[in-house]
Amino acid sequence: MTDGRNESDLIILGAGLIGLSQALSLAAHGLSVAIIDRADPDEAGKGSSDSRVSSINSASWNMLTALGLSEKLKPDCCAIDKIVINDGLKPGTLDFTPDEADGQLGVMIENRILRNALLERVKSDPSIALHMPAQVTNIDRGDHEVAVSLQSGAAITAPLLVAADGRGSAVRDSAGFTMAQWQYDHSAINCTVTHEQSHQNTAYEIFYASGPFAILPMRDDARGRHRSAIVWTVARKDGPAIAKLNKRALQAELMKKTGGFLGEMQLQSEAITYPLGYHHSASLKAQRLALVGDAGHGIHPIAGQGLNLGLRDVAALTESVVEGARTGLDLGDTQILARYDRWRGLDNLMMAAATDILTRLFGLPGDTSSAIRRFGIGLVQRIPPLKEQIMTEARGESGELPKLLMGDLI
């Protein structure tokens, strides 16, 4: 544990991808930050069996570039040059291929690699005090400051507390936020595979009545084998059983779902499964408290935008705080928090609603439902302006963008 200063400009609870990104973005603008997390930083991100990957869209990549991380991450990233959508391997596809001038849609990267890079940079930043592993015993959000007490006896104070402690955020729940939430009848199965044919930097999403089956491009391994990550949505009751299939049986199931268009597949990681749900906070602020990432919202992975939404929170909160500080405001001032809440509230809600509707629409069984979906896919394919607007959304370039998402410090 690094004790550092006990007084900071901001305190962040949670050292996941969003918490670490938030700390680095604030520190890049001259603010002091304390991060608190129960995990051991020397053990975090070491699990080689962790097959989770994330899509980093163009806007989020701009932010990582502004923070000086893109060059380190590039060797482990795979560009997304094209997205192909299909309904159940039936005739008709919808493909998103940007013009060369527009560049790639984003990149894919393994979560553990991204977290290790963020954590390494955090450890080397003198503006960031890392309290890991540390157990919080009390949080007092007073009129003038936030005081966080640790089990070690240390007390950390700051004008503003940022909750980046995930879907089960304890600080959010204790603060009494109003949440809309429900569970889908779905589980996700994640694993990594190698395959005979190159994916050509293409992300595939095949929709089945049981849920979407995504094949996400990864960089070739050290032996030159083509790799992809699988995110397979199945009925919740089937998830644990499918994940426990022996290697040969699981590979056979994966081949059925792909129709073999990438050739023979070989499993390269454990298959992990987790239930899927939706949650959305009516507000992202309370007295001297801001929610970011999954602490404030969680969506179905059907569009692969969960991490990008969290990074948009990070960029918007950073800009709100930094500009407030430059005008002399207390960093926990209600004006700062209200601006952040307005900025992110509608965008988060619209994305959450869109993914929920898509999940339900593409989950309708029967030939009639499939025919309607394929008609919609064909319609979008034939309307270039609509395709371009969807690609703009996928890149994260729509709406009022914080400066970090345009690649600039504030």
C-alpha positions as CSV (number, residue, x, y, z in Angstrom):
1,M,0.0,0.0,0.0
2,T,1.2,3.5,-0.9
3,D,0.2,5.9,1.8
4,G,0.9,9.1,0.0
5,R,-1.0,12.3,1.1
6,N,-4.1,12.0,3.2
7,E,-5.6,15.1,1.5
8,S,-6.4,15.0,-2.2
9,D,-8.5,16.9,-4.7
10,L,-10.6,13.8,-5.4
11,I,-11.0,10.3,-4.0
12,I,-11.9,7.5,-6.4
13,L,-13.3,4.2,-5.1
14,G,-12.5,1.4,-7.4
15,A,-9.3,0.6,-9.4
16,G,-10.9,-1.1,-12.4
17,L,-10.6,0.2,-16.0
18,I,-12.9,3.1,-15.3
19,G,-11.4,4.1,-11.9
20,L,-7.8,4.0,-13.2
21,S,-8.8,6.0,-16.3
22,Q,-10.5,8.6,-14.2
23,A,-7.5,9.0,-12.0
24,L,-5.1,9.4,-14.9
25,S,-7.3,11.9,-16.7
26,L,-7.6,14.1,-13.6
27,A,-3.9,13.8,-12.8
28,A,-3.1,14.8,-16.4
29,H,-4.7,18.2,-15.5
30,G,-2.8,18.8,-12.4
31,L,-5.2,17.4,-9.8
32,S,-4.2,15.2,-6.9
33,V,-6.1,11.9,-6.7
34,A,-6.4,9.1,-4.1
35,I,-7.5,5.6,-5.4
36,I,-8.9,3.1,-2.9
37,D,-9.5,-0.6,-3.8
38,R,-9.6,-3.9,-1.9
39,A,-7.5,-5.7,-4.5
40,D,-3.8,-6.3,-4.3
41,P,-2.2,-4.2,-7.2
42,D,0.6,-6.8,-7.6
43,E,-2.0,-9.5,-8.3
44,A,-4.5,-7.5,-10.4
45,G,-4.6,-8.4,-14.0
46,K,-2.3,-11.4,-13.8
47,G,-4.9,-14.0,-14.7
48,S,-3.9,-15.5,-18.1
49,S,-7.2,-17.4,-18.2
50,D,-9.2,-14.2,-18.3
51,S,-10.6,-14.1,-21.8
52,R,-12.6,-10.9,-21.5
53,V,-11.9,-8.3,-24.2
54,S,-13.2,-4.8,-24.8
55,S,-14.0,-2.7,-27.8
56,I,-12.4,0.7,-27.7
57,N,-14.1,3.0,-30.1
58,S,-12.4,5.8,-32.0
59,A,-13.4,8.5,-29.5
60,S,-12.2,6.5,-26.5
61,W,-8.9,5.7,-28.3
62,N,-8.5,9.5,-28.8
63,M,-8.7,9.9,-25.0
64,L,-6.1,7.1,-24.4
65,T,-3.9,8.9,-26.9
66,A,-4.3,12.2,-25.1
67,L,-3.3,10.5,-21.9
68,G,-0.1,9.0,-23.5
69,L,-1.2,5.4,-23.5
70,S,-1.9,4.5,-27.1
71,E,1.7,3.8,-28.2
72,K,2.1,1.3,-25.3
73,L,-1.2,-0.4,-26.1
74,K,-0.9,-0.5,-29.9
75,P,1.2,-3.7,-30.1
76,D,-1.6,-5.6,-28.3
77,C,-4.5,-4.1,-30.1
78,C,-6.4,-5.3,-33.1
79,A,-8.0,-2.8,-35.4
80,I,-11.7,-3.1,-36.1
81,D,-11.9,-2.2,-39.9
82,K,-15.4,-3.7,-40.5
83,I,-18.5,-4.9,-38.7
84,V,-20.7,-7.6,-40.2
85,I,-24.2,-8.3,-38.8
86,N,-26.3,-11.3,-39.8
87,D,-29.5,-13.0,-38.6
88,G,-28.9,-16.7,-37.9
89,L,-26.5,-17.3,-40.8
90,K,-29.4,-16.8,-43.2
91,P,-29.0,-14.8,-46.5
92,G,-28.5,-11.1,-46.1
93,T,-25.9,-9.2,-44.1
94,L,-25.4,-5.6,-42.9
95,D,-21.8,-4.5,-43.1
96,F,-20.3,-1.3,-41.7
97,T,-17.1,-0.5,-43.6
98,P,-15.8,3.1,-43.1
99,D,-14.2,5.1,-45.8
100,E,-10.4,5.1,-45.7
101,A,-10.4,8.8,-44.8
102,D,-12.6,8.1,-41.7
103,G,-10.2,5.4,-40.4
104,Q,-11.0,2.3,-38.3
105,L,-14.1,2.0,-36.2
106,G,-12.0,1.2,-33.1
107,V,-9.8,-1.5,-31.6
108,M,-10.1,-4.7,-29.6
109,I,-7.9,-5.3,-26.6
110,E,-7.8,-7.8,-23.8
111,N,-9.1,-6.3,-20.5
112,R,-6.1,-7.6,-18.5
113,I,-3.6,-5.9,-20.9
114,L,-5.5,-2.6,-20.7
115,R,-5.7,-2.7,-16.9
116,N,-2.1,-3.6,-16.5
117,A,-1.1,-0.6,-18.7
118,L,-3.4,1.8,-16.7
119,L,-2.1,0.5,-13.4
120,E,1.5,0.8,-14.4
121,R,1.0,4.4,-15.4
122,V,-1.0,5.1,-12.2
123,K,1.8,3.7,-10.0
124,S,4.4,6.0,-11.7
125,D,2.3,9.2,-11.3
126,P,3.3,11.3,-8.3
127,S,-0.1,13.0,-8.3
128,I,-1.9,9.7,-7.6
129,A,-1.9,8.1,-4.1
130,L,-2.7,4.4,-4.5
131,H,-4.4,2.8,-1.5
132,M,-4.4,-0.9,-2.4
133,P,-5.3,-3.3,-0.8
134,A,-7.4,-1.2,1.5
135,Q,-10.7,-1.7,3.2
136,V,-13.1,1.2,3.7
137,T,-14.7,1.3,7.1
138,N,-16.6,4.6,6.9
139,I,-17.5,7.4,4.4
140,D,-18.7,10.8,5.6
141,R,-19.9,13.2,2.9
142,G,-20.2,16.4,4.9
143,D,-21.1,19.9,3.8
144,H,-17.5,20.9,3.2
145,E,-15.5,17.7,2.4
146,V,-15.6,13.9,2.1
147,A,-13.7,11.9,4.7
148,V,-13.0,8.2,4.0
149,S,-11.7,6.0,6.8
150,L,-9.7,2.9,6.1
151,Q,-9.3,-0.2,8.2
152,S,-5.6,0.6,8.5
153,G,-6.6,3.7,10.5
154,A,-5.8,6.1,7.8
155,A,-8.3,8.9,6.9
156,I,-8.4,10.5,3.5
157,T,-10.2,13.8,2.7
158,A,-11.1,15.5,-0.5
159,P,-13.9,17.9,-1.8
160,L,-15.3,15.1,-4.1
161,L,-15.8,11.4,-4.1
162,V,-16.0,9.4,-7.3
163,A,-17.7,6.0,-7.2
164,A,-16.1,3.7,-9.8
165,D,-16.7,0.5,-7.9
166,G,-18.8,-1.3,-10.4
167,R,-22.3,-2.7,-10.8
168,G,-22.6,-3.6,-7.1
169,S,-21.4,-0.2,-5.9
170,A,-21.7,0.0,-2.2
171,V,-21.3,3.7,-2.0
172,R,-24.1,4.2,-4.6
173,D,-26.4,2.0,-2.7
174,S,-25.7,3.6,0.7
175,A,-26.3,7.0,-0.8
176,G,-29.8,6.0,-1.8
177,F,-29.7,6.5,-5.6
178,T,-33.0,5.5,-7.4
179,M,-32.2,2.7,-9.8
180,A,-34.1,1.0,-12.6
181,Q,-32.8,-2.6,-12.9
182,W,-33.8,-6.0,-14.1
183,Q,-32.1,-9.3,-15.1
184,Y,-32.2,-10.7,-18.6
185,D,-32.9,-14.3,-19.1
186,H,-29.4,-14.5,-20.6
187,S,-25.9,-15.4,-19.6
188,A,-22.8,-14.5,-21.5
189,I,-20.0,-17.0,-22.3
190,N,-16.6,-15.6,-23.0
191,C,-13.6,-17.5,-24.4
192,T,-10.7,-17.0,-26.8
193,V,-10.2,-19.2,-29.9
194,T,-7.7,-19.6,-32.7
195,H,-9.0,-20.3,-36.3
196,E,-7.7,-21.3,-39.7
197,Q,-8.9,-18.3,-41.7
198,S,-8.0,-14.7,-41.0
199,H,-10.7,-12.5,-39.6
200,Q,-9.3,-9.6,-41.6
201,N,-10.0,-7.2,-38.7
202,T,-13.7,-7.8,-38.9
203,A,-16.1,-8.1,-36.0
204,Y,-19.0,-10.4,-36.6
205,E,-22.3,-10.4,-34.8
206,I,-24.7,-13.3,-35.6
207,F,-28.2,-13.0,-34.0
208,Y,-29.9,-16.1,-32.8
209,A,-33.2,-16.3,-30.9
210,S,-31.3,-17.5,-27.8
211,G,-29.1,-14.3,-28.0
212,P,-26.3,-12.7,-30.1
213,F,-23.1,-14.6,-30.9
214,A,-20.2,-12.2,-31.4
215,I,-16.8,-13.0,-32.9
216,L,-14.4,-10.2,-32.1
217,P,-11.0,-9.9,-33.8
218,M,-7.8,-10.1,-31.8
219,R,-4.2,-9.8,-32.8
220,D,-2.5,-13.0,-34.0
221,D,-0.6,-14.8,-31.3
222,A,3.2,-15.2,-31.0
223,R,3.0,-18.3,-33.2
224,G,1.1,-16.4,-35.9
225,R,-2.2,-18.1,-35.3
226,H,-5.4,-16.1,-36.0
227,R,-7.3,-15.3,-32.9
228,S,-10.8,-14.1,-31.9
229,A,-12.7,-13.6,-28.8
230,I,-16.2,-15.1,-28.5
231,V,-19.0,-13.5,-26.6
232,W,-21.9,-15.9,-26.8
233,T,-25.2,-15.0,-25.2
234,V,-27.3,-18.0,-24.2
235,A,-30.3,-18.7,-22.0
236,R,-29.4,-18.0,-18.4
237,K,-30.2,-21.6,-17.3
238,D,-27.8,-23.0,-20.0
239,G,-24.8,-20.8,-19.3
240,P,-23.0,-22.8,-16.6
241,A,-23.6,-26.1,-18.3
242,I,-22.2,-24.9,-21.7
243,A,-19.2,-23.3,-20.0
244,K,-18.4,-26.6,-18.4
245,L,-18.5,-28.6,-21.6
246,N,-15.2,-30.4,-22.4
247,K,-12.9,-28.8,-24.9
248,R,-14.0,-30.9,-27.9
249,A,-17.7,-30.5,-27.3
250,L,-17.4,-26.7,-26.8
251,Q,-15.4,-26.4,-30.0
252,A,-18.1,-28.3,-31.9
253,E,-20.8,-25.9,-30.5
254,L,-18.7,-22.9,-31.6
255,M,-18.3,-24.3,-35.1
256,K,-22.1,-24.8,-35.4
257,K,-22.7,-21.2,-34.4
258,T,-20.2,-19.8,-36.9
259,G,-21.1,-22.2,-39.7
260,G,-17.3,-22.7,-40.1
261,F,-16.6,-19.6,-42.1
262,L,-13.4,-19.0,-40.2
263,G,-12.3,-22.6,-40.5
264,E,-11.5,-25.0,-37.7
265,M,-11.6,-23.4,-34.3
266,Q,-9.4,-24.3,-31.3
267,L,-10.2,-23.2,-27.8
268,Q,-7.4,-21.2,-26.2
269,S,-8.8,-20.2,-22.8
270,E,-11.2,-21.2,-20.2
271,A,-14.9,-20.4,-20.9
272,I,-16.3,-18.1,-18.3
273,T,-19.9,-17.3,-17.8
274,Y,-21.8,-14.6,-16.1
275,P,-25.5,-13.5,-15.9
276,L,-26.6,-10.4,-17.8
277,G,-28.7,-7.6,-16.4
278,Y,-29.6,-3.9,-16.9
279,H,-29.3,-1.1,-14.3
280,H,-29.6,2.6,-14.7
281,S,-29.4,5.3,-12.1
282,A,-31.9,8.2,-12.3
283,S,-29.0,10.6,-11.4
284,L,-25.2,10.4,-11.5
285,K,-24.7,12.8,-8.6
286,A,-25.4,13.3,-4.9
287,Q,-23.8,15.5,-2.3
288,R,-20.1,15.5,-3.1
289,L,-20.5,12.3,-5.0
290,A,-20.3,11.4,-8.7
291,L,-21.0,8.0,-10.2
292,V,-19.0,6.8,-13.2
293,G,-19.1,3.7,-15.4
294,D,-20.9,0.6,-14.1
295,A,-21.7,2.3,-10.8
296,G,-24.2,4.4,-12.6
297,H,-25.3,2.2,-15.5
298,G,-25.0,-1.3,-16.9
299,I,-26.2,-2.5,-20.3
300,H,-26.4,-5.7,-22.3
301,P,-23.2,-6.3,-24.3
302,I,-25.1,-6.6,-27.6
303,A,-23.5,-3.4,-28.9
304,G,-20.2,-3.7,-27.2
305,Q,-20.4,-0.2,-25.8
306,G,-20.3,-0.7,-22.0
307,L,-16.7,0.3,-21.5
308,N,-17.0,3.2,-24.0
309,L,-20.0,4.6,-22.1
310,G,-17.9,4.6,-18.9
311,L,-15.0,6.3,-20.6
312,R,-17.4,9.0,-21.8
313,D,-18.3,9.5,-18.2
314,V,-14.7,9.8,-17.3
315,A,-14.1,12.4,-20.0
316,A,-17.2,14.5,-19.1
317,L,-16.5,14.4,-15.4
318,T,-12.9,15.4,-15.9
319,E,-13.9,18.4,-18.1
320,S,-16.6,19.5,-15.6
321,V,-14.2,19.3,-12.7
322,V,-11.2,20.9,-14.4
323,E,-13.2,23.8,-15.8
324,G,-14.9,24.3,-12.4
325,A,-11.5,24.4,-10.7
326,R,-10.2,27.0,-13.1
327,T,-13.1,29.3,-12.2
328,G,-12.4,28.8,-8.5
329,L,-15.2,26.5,-7.6
330,D,-15.1,24.0,-4.8
331,L,-14.5,20.7,-6.7
332,G,-17.6,19.2,-5.0
333,D,-19.8,22.2,-5.9
334,T,-23.3,21.4,-7.0
335,Q,-22.7,23.4,-10.3
336,I,-19.9,21.0,-11.3
337,L,-21.9,17.9,-10.5
338,A,-25.1,19.2,-12.2
339,R,-23.2,19.9,-15.4
340,Y,-21.7,16.4,-15.4
341,D,-25.1,14.9,-14.7
342,R,-26.8,16.8,-17.5
343,W,-24.0,16.0,-19.9
344,R,-24.1,12.2,-19.4
345,G,-27.6,11.5,-18.2
346,L,-29.4,11.6,-21.6
347,D,-26.6,9.9,-23.6
348,N,-26.4,7.0,-21.1
349,L,-30.2,6.6,-21.0
350,M,-30.5,6.6,-24.8
351,M,-27.8,3.9,-25.2
352,A,-29.3,1.8,-22.4
353,A,-32.7,2.0,-24.1
354,A,-31.3,1.2,-27.5
355,T,-29.4,-1.9,-26.3
356,D,-32.5,-3.1,-24.4
357,I,-34.7,-2.8,-27.4
358,L,-32.2,-4.5,-29.6
359,T,-31.9,-7.4,-27.1
360,R,-35.6,-7.9,-27.0
361,L,-36.1,-7.4,-30.8
362,F,-33.4,-9.9,-31.8
363,G,-34.5,-12.4,-29.2
364,L,-38.0,-12.9,-30.6
365,P,-38.4,-16.5,-31.9
366,G,-40.0,-17.7,-35.0
367,D,-39.6,-17.4,-38.8
368,T,-41.8,-14.3,-39.0
369,S,-39.6,-12.4,-36.5
370,S,-36.5,-13.5,-38.4
371,A,-38.0,-12.3,-41.7
372,I,-38.7,-8.9,-40.1
373,R,-35.2,-8.6,-38.8
374,R,-33.7,-9.5,-42.1
375,F,-35.9,-7.0,-43.8
376,G,-34.6,-4.3,-41.4
377,I,-31.0,-5.4,-41.9
378,G,-31.5,-5.2,-45.7
379,L,-33.1,-1.8,-45.4
380,V,-30.3,-0.2,-43.4
381,Q,-27.8,-1.8,-45.9
382,R,-29.4,0.1,-48.7
383,I,-29.6,3.5,-47.1
384,P,-26.0,5.0,-46.9
385,P,-26.8,8.0,-44.8
386,L,-28.4,5.8,-42.1
387,K,-25.4,3.5,-42.2
388,E,-23.1,6.5,-41.8
389,Q,-25.0,7.7,-38.8
390,I,-24.9,4.3,-37.1
391,M,-21.1,4.2,-37.7
392,T,-20.7,7.7,-36.2
393,E,-22.5,6.3,-33.1
394,A,-20.3,3.2,-33.0
395,R,-17.2,5.4,-33.2
396,G,-18.5,7.4,-30.2
397,E,-18.4,10.6,-32.2
398,S,-22.0,11.8,-31.9
399,G,-23.3,14.5,-29.6
400,E,-21.4,17.1,-27.5
401,L,-18.0,15.5,-27.0
402,P,-15.7,16.3,-24.1
403,K,-12.3,17.5,-25.3
404,L,-10.5,14.3,-24.2
405,L,-12.7,12.3,-26.6
406,M,-11.4,14.5,-29.4
407,G,-7.8,13.8,-28.4
408,D,-7.1,17.0,-26.6
409,L,-6.3,17.9,-23.0
410,I,-8.7,20.5,-21.5
